[in-house]
Amino acid sequence: MPKVLNFRVIIEQDEDGVFVASVPAIPGCYTQGKTYDEATKRIKEVIELCLEEAKDNPAYRARIDFSENFEDRFLGITNIPVINTL
């Protein structure tokens, strides 16, 4: 049975409303989508393409951080308002 890898994906919404997804552990692994669901579908495809490239390219494979094989858990991000005293 193949081993399942879990990569942390960062998804941000840019100023035009486009969702940009990237995987810090895999160099060059990023994509975008008009919706969150589209971005998550596309980033999965890009991860699979990057791993396919890594099979035949040892130099690229060596740059992938497989130690970032995280279990699912909630990670959050928020804005914290701070008064500008500068």
C-alpha positions as CSV (number, residue, x, y, z in Angstrom):
1,M,0.0,0.0,0.0
2,P,1.5,3.4,-0.9
3,K,2.4,5.8,1.9
4,V,0.3,8.9,2.3
5,L,2.2,12.1,2.6
6,N,0.7,15.2,4.2
7,F,2.2,18.5,3.2
8,R,1.3,21.9,4.8
9,V,-0.4,24.1,2.2
10,I,-0.7,27.9,2.7
11,I,-3.6,29.5,0.9
12,E,-4.0,33.3,0.8
13,Q,-6.4,35.5,-1.0
14,D,-4.8,38.3,-3.0
15,E,-6.1,41.8,-3.6
16,D,-8.1,40.7,-6.6
17,G,-9.8,37.9,-4.7
18,V,-7.8,35.1,-6.3
19,F,-6.8,32.2,-4.0
20,V,-3.0,31.5,-4.1
21,A,-1.9,28.1,-2.7
22,S,1.7,27.1,-2.0
23,V,3.6,24.3,-0.4
24,P,6.7,25.6,1.5
25,A,8.3,22.1,1.7
26,I,8.3,21.7,-2.1
27,P,10.3,24.2,-4.1
28,G,8.2,25.8,-6.9
29,C,5.0,24.1,-5.8
30,Y,2.2,26.8,-6.1
31,T,-0.9,27.5,-8.0
32,Q,-4.0,29.7,-7.8
33,G,-7.8,29.5,-8.3
34,K,-10.8,31.7,-8.5
35,T,-12.3,29.9,-5.5
36,Y,-10.9,28.2,-2.4
37,D,-12.0,24.8,-3.6
38,E,-10.4,25.3,-7.0
39,A,-7.1,26.3,-5.4
40,T,-7.1,23.2,-3.2
41,K,-7.9,20.9,-6.1
42,R,-5.2,22.5,-8.2
43,I,-2.5,22.4,-5.4
44,K,-3.1,18.7,-5.0
45,E,-2.5,18.2,-8.7
46,V,0.7,20.4,-8.5
47,I,2.0,18.4,-5.5
48,E,1.5,15.2,-7.5
49,L,3.3,16.7,-10.5
50,C,6.2,17.8,-8.3
51,L,6.5,14.4,-6.7
52,E,6.4,12.8,-10.2
53,E,9.3,15.1,-11.2
54,A,11.2,14.1,-8.0
55,K,11.1,10.5,-9.0
56,D,13.3,11.1,-12.0
57,N,15.3,14.1,-10.7
58,P,17.4,13.4,-7.6
59,A,18.6,17.0,-7.3
60,Y,15.0,18.2,-7.1
61,R,14.0,15.4,-4.8
62,A,16.8,16.4,-2.4
63,R,15.3,19.9,-2.1
64,I,11.9,18.6,-0.9
65,D,11.5,18.7,2.9
66,F,9.8,15.3,3.6
67,S,10.2,15.9,7.3
68,E,7.3,18.3,7.0
69,N,4.9,15.4,6.9
70,F,2.3,16.8,9.3
71,E,-0.8,15.2,10.7
72,D,-4.0,17.2,10.2
73,R,-4.4,19.8,12.8
74,F,-5.9,23.3,12.8
75,L,-3.5,26.2,12.1
76,G,-4.9,29.6,12.1
77,I,-4.0,33.1,11.0
78,T,-5.6,36.3,12.0
79,N,-5.0,40.1,12.0
80,I,-4.1,41.6,15.4
81,P,-4.7,45.4,15.5
82,V,-1.9,47.3,17.2
83,I,-1.8,51.1,17.5
84,N,1.0,52.6,15.4
85,T,3.3,54.5,17.8
86,L,6.0,55.2,15.2
